Amino acid sequence: MTSALNWFKSSYSGSNEPDCVEVALADTTVHVRDSKNRDGEHLAFTDASWTAFLHTVTTTVHRRVLDAG
């Protein structure tokens, strides 16, 4: 299944950096894997779970930046 997915890294990641996560979008799921282990296991999230995860991460990071300022 993972070979049929179109994996990509963040544009903020260097193209040759091995320490990244890669993401692939499917019809109803978002897949995440370690770029150092492309043939290994990966995580699959529903669209709703992925959206909730991103919301939590971005609001938590934003809150920490404000608190540190």
N, C-alpha and C positions, 0 to 999 in steps of 0.2 A: 504494500500500500504506500509506503513512504517514497518509493521510487517514482510514483505517478504524481506526487505532490510537487509544486513549484516553491522551493524553499528560498527565503531571502533573509538578509540581515539588515539591521538599521543602517540608514545612511550616515549615522554618526559613528559607525564602526569602521575601522580601517579594513580595507579589502583583504589584507593578508593576516589580520589578527585572528588567532585561533580561539581566543577566550571569549566567545560570544554565544548567544542563543540565536537560533534561526527559527523563523516562523513560516508556516505554509497555511494558506487559506483554502478551505474546501467549502462545499455548498452549505453545510450546517455545522461545521466544526472548524476550530483553529488548532493547528498542531504546533508544538514547540519542541525543539531538540537542542542538544549541546553540539556546537560546531566542531568540537574536538572528537566527537563520536557519532559521526553521521550515519553509521550503519547500526547504531545501538537503538535502544528503546526511545520513545518520545511520548510526550503528554498530549492528550487531545481534550480540548475544552469545547463545550457548547458555545454558541455565539453569546448567549446571555451570561454565562460564567466568565468568558473572556472580557466582556464589557465591564462586568462588575469588578474583576481583578484589576483592569486598567484604571478604573475610577478610583479604587482604593489606593493603588500605588501612587497615582498622580496627586490625589488630595493629601495623602500622608506625607509625601515628599514636599509638597508645597507648604504644608503646615510646619514641617521641621525647618524649612528654610526661613520662614517668617519668625519662628521661635528663636532661631539662632541669630537673627539680624538684630 
